[in-house]
């Protein structure tokens, strides 16, 4: 075999290899990993197809390809991903931010702007990488954003991400249910993407999720509803008058979680994600006009 490994040749081989091993998004993964090795943008690969990779570049890339072949997520291999247009460090100690959660942030932003709350008090429960809290702090520089997580390792990463994005947030380590007494009537908005994978759905998860992302941030008990069942009855005491709660839910949970909120006298909206799955429950202390998806 010809030992001249051009960028084009390396990419083609990797895409074929990933495809033959049923690795999702074979081309995207191959290109992102190679761009990382070469220190360029993905789009820049297309103008240097005839570039010959050095021995050192091939070795670094080969190591990344081997990791991806074992179904390790590309984001963990790169050590970074993008959310709401901002860069975030990610490790196996935190969930990888997803587009559906950007939709959750959008709903919070819409509420804050409609209510003209330029300096709101916001609580992000289970912050992980800090993607929700930091995105909101970036969009509302005068906001007072508190980010809670039971994992101190996750909070350390959230702190790094806050500095990376030049945002100021308050980090609190601990179980939200133990911290609640210090948060009485403290927030205009509460937001959470909690663990919600159920026992029946756990075996169906892709290896990238089940084998690499933190189970503590994913598994929501046998029904997937453990967090909501404890959180929803207690949440009203943490909100200021006119406040609101925004919750991401599993694909079959929005109506159930919405009904939990309704039983606590919240006014409910359920919003669909980008795949038209009911995903976000917005619970308002005061009735309001329906916002569109």
N, C-alpha and C positions, 0 to 999 in steps of 0.2 A: 504493500500500500504506500502511496505517496506520503512522505512525512511532512510535506508543506501544508500546514494547517492554517488556512486563511480564516478570517472571521466568518465568512459565508459558509465555508465547509464545516466549521465547528458548530455553527448554529443549526445547520441542516442535520448533522449527525445527532445533536442533542434533542432536537424536536422529534426526530424519528424514534430515538431511544425512549424518550418520555411517552410518546404515543403508544409504542409497543408495550409499555408497562402500565398503560392506563392511568398515567399521571394527568390530573386535570390541568387545563389551560397550558398545554405543552409549550406552545410558542411564546406566550407571555412570560412564563417562568424562565425559559431558556434565555430570552432577551434581557430580562431584568437581572439575572445572575451575571450574564456576561458584561452588561453595562457597569455593574458594581465592580467587577474585576478590572475593567479598563478605565474606571473613574470617569465615565461619561454618561450622558443622558441616553435613554433607550433610543430616542429618535436619531441620535448621532451614529448609531450602528449602521444605519442604512447608507451612509455616505463613505464608509470605509470597509466595504465588503472584501476588498482585496488585501487588506492589512494582514500580515502574517503575525500570528501570536508568538510571543517568546515562550521559552520553556517554562519560565516562572509563571507567566500568565496562564498557560495551559494547566499547570499543576494546581494553581489556586482555583481555577474554574472547575477542574475535575473534582476537587474536594466538595465544592458546592453542589455539583450535579449528583454526586454520590449521596449527599444528605437529602436532596430533593427526591431521589429515587426511593428513599426510605419513607417518603411521604411527610417529611418535615416541612412545615409551611415556608413558603418563600420569604414571608415577612420576618420570620425568626432567623432565617439564614442571613438575610440582609441586615437584620437588627433594627430596621426602621420601616415605617409605612406612613401613608398620608391619610389625614382625616380632616374634613372641612377645609381643605387646601393648606393645612399646616403639617409639618413633619413631626412624627412621634417615634421615640424609641420604643421598641417592643422586645420582650424576652418571654420565655415560657412561664414567667411568673405573672404575666398579665394576658388578658384576652386580646386578640387582634381586633382593632376597631373595624367595623363593617359599615357598608353604605346604609343599611337600614337604620343604624343608630344616628347617622347624619340626619335622617328624616325626623328622628326624635328631637334632635337639637333644633331643627328648623321649626318644629311646633312650639318649642319653648321660646325661640326668638320671636315668632309671630305674636305670641301672647304678650311678651314684654313690650314689644313695639306698639301693639294696640292699646295696652294699658299705659303707655308712655312712661314706663319705669326705666329711667336711665341709670339709676344707681340701686338696682334691686339686691336683696339678700337672697342668695341661691344656695341650695344644698344638693350636692351630687352624692348619692348613696351607692357604695360599691364602685369607687371611681376607677380602679384598675390603673391603666396607663395615664389616666387623667384626661382622656380625649374630650369628654363631655364638658367637664369643668373648665378646662383650658380654652376650649373653643368659645364657650360663653364669656369667659373673662376677656378673651381677645376681642370679641364683638361688642362687649359692654365694659370698657376699661374702668368705669367707676363702680362696677358691681362689686359686692362683697361675696365672694364665692368660697364656700367651704366644701372640701372633698373628704369623704369618709371611706375608709377601707379597713377590713379586719386584718389584712396582710400588710405588715410593715415593709416587706420587700416591694410590694406593689406601690406603696406610698413613696418609697424612695425613687422609683422610676417616674411616678407622677411628678415628683419634685424636680427631677432632671428635665422632664418635658416642659414644665412651667418655665424653667430658666431658659431652655432652648427657644421657647416661643415668647420670651420676654413678657410673661404674664404673672400677676400676683394672685395666688390662691392660698387659703388656709388649709393645711393638711391635718386631719385628725385620725389617729390610729385607734381602732376598737370596733366593737360590735355596736351597730346603730341602736339596738334596743337597750343597751346599757348606757349609751350616750344621750338618749332622748331627754332626760331630766334637765340637761343644760341647754337644750334647744327649744324650750317652751315658747311658742308664739314668736319664733325668731325669723321665719323665712317668708318671702313673697312667693318663691317657687321652689319646689322639690322635684328632682328628676332622678330616675334610676333605670339602669339596664341590669336587672338582678339575675341570679341563677334561675333558669326556668325550664331546663331540659327535664323531662319526666323519665320515669323508669322504663316505660314502654318505648320511648324514643331514643334512649341512650345507646342501645345496640345498633341503631341505624345510622349513627353519626359517621361521617367520613373519618378515616384515620388521622388526617391532619388536625381534626378537632379532638377526637376522643383520646388520642395517644400523645398529644403534645400540648394542648391548651390546659390551663389549670382547672381541674375538676371542681374545685371549690367555687369557682366563678361561673360554672355551667349547670351543675346538677341541682335541681330545685326540689328534690324529694320524689317519692313515688308518683305523686300527681303532678309534679312540677310547680306546685302552687304554694309551697311552704313559706316562702318569703312574703308573698302577698297576703296570706292568711294572718300573719303576724303584723305586717306593716300597715295595711289599710285601716284597721280599726284604731291605730294609734296616731296616724299621720295628722289628723286635724288639729291636734294639740300643738303641733310644731309650726303651723301656718299663721301668718298674720291675716287679718280680715281681708277677704277678697283674693286670697292666695289660690294657688293651683298646684296640682301634682301631675307629672307626666311619667308614664311607665311604659317601658317596652315589654312585650309579652311574647309567649310562644305562638306558633301558627294557629293553634286551636284554643287559645286561652283568653282572648280579648273580651269576649262577651261575658265570660265568667268573672274576670277581674273587674270589668265595668260594673257588673251587678254588685260585687262586693263594695265598690265605691258608692254606688247608688244607695245601698243600705246604710251608708254613713252620711246620707243626705248631701252628697256631692252631685253636681250637674255634670253629666258625662258626654264625652265625644269619643268615638272610636275611629281611628284613622288607618288607612291601608298603607302598606309599604310599597316599594317600587315594583314588586311582583303582584300587587293587588291583593295581598294577604292582610287581613285585619291584624295589625301589629302594635299600635300605640293607643293607650288609654289616657285621655286627658280628663282630669277630674277637677272641677272648679267649685269653689265655695259659693260663688254667685252665678246665677243664670246669665247666659250670654248668647249672642247670635251664633249660629252654627258656622264654623270655619270649614272651608273646603279642603279636600285632600291635596 
